[in-house]
Amino acid sequence: MARNLQEVFDQAPNIQEYLYNNQTGARVYPVVPPEFTNWRDEQHAWRETVCLFDLSYHMTDLFLRGPDAFALLRQLGINSFEGFEPGQAKQYIPVSPEGYIIGDVILFYLEDGTFQLVGRPSAHNWVQFHAETSGANVTDERDEWSVADPHKPRKTFRFQIQGPNAPKVLEKLLGGPPPEIPFFHFTRVQIAGKTVGLLHHGMSGVSGAEFFGDFADGPAVKAAILEAGKEFGLRQVGSRAYATNGLESGWIPNPLPAIYTSPELQRYREWLPANAYEAVGSLGGSFVSPNIEDYYLTPWDLGYGRLIKFDHDFVGRAALERLKDQPHRKKVTLVWDPDEAARVLSSLVTKPKGQRYKYFDLPLAQYATWMYDAVLNDAGEVVGFSMWTGFSSNEERILSLATIDQEYAKEGTRLRIVWGEPNGGSRKPSVERHVQTDVWVTVGPVPYAEPARRYREQVRRSRQKS
């Protein structure tokens, strides 16, 4: 029996085939109900009134402490750490020695000097490995997401308030105007007699807030938020709608960690257990290559080029310096033609079993951990990947977040997504027998939602002024 990730793949004939047929389906969002009302109105709330996201259960937390913690994180991240101080947060991105994405998380620099990483576990695993094997004077503490044990208390609750009425809810909740803090900075406030962190964070196109604190205080804080939001049309968002908010804001959450092949990372693969995220996750979609490295992505491919700062030494720096002047893919939104979307959705009732197109689950159509659907040009050549696909009731369209070759990234360009897996589909339990079909799409902007684009521009301008 394999004891670690390296042994898993030593015993597999092909890494890509192993992951493609893994028995894991779509990502799970535990504990939070799928819907509180219905996912359509819950989507509308973050654009029309105000909504509450409960993020307390579906992400892993890693706490890093010690005199070398800052230096270790700086050594592993592409981001600049100049001016990074307690009371701030950032999107933190480590890459492999070859310059490919391992994952991304939100990194909090807490007031007592603790660093808290929040997100999918691939980046956590990478940081924890270096914390435990580098000889750095650091300690780590891990709090796993709630899939393994939904009844186990977490260390931290995390609630987001988003939508045009969010400022009104915040003012009522706090008994006055919320504190003025820059984007991705946080302070402490009092809610329901509890001391709570307030992070300036917006995902839906307006200035929103993320509250976080001791998990035991979560129920009282949530009750206060719900009470304050009643008169402003606040809706709680279930896990079905929550998983789609990135479609409008343009965040691709699911790149494959680029750790499977580098000889330099063998020691890391031997450190990872046989049941690690990188071992049990599944590849899915119409793009199939026997070379797992064809699935690796650079920071530029996902729109993170602006975060690369060569003001410090870090793992992967030399590779990124070699890659920076080469052509890169660009992140875009691919908008499905309405009649093409109707054709795929209607095949459930217009075609016999086995001849239908891949089932499109609403509102999010993901059926694997890491989705890679081939995007084709007029000549039928693969020019990129569609990686996150679903329906936005706000935009009244099916949207696919994708990364494609620069020459095809101009808005209005016509392309095709290959929908469904080849040869009737893989052995994943989330995949029924089906046939592939090409779907016509049009290249659109990222973020696709106009309020989100406007808010991002406001954040950019405020950072330039500061």
Disulfide bonds with the S-S distance in Angstrom:
none
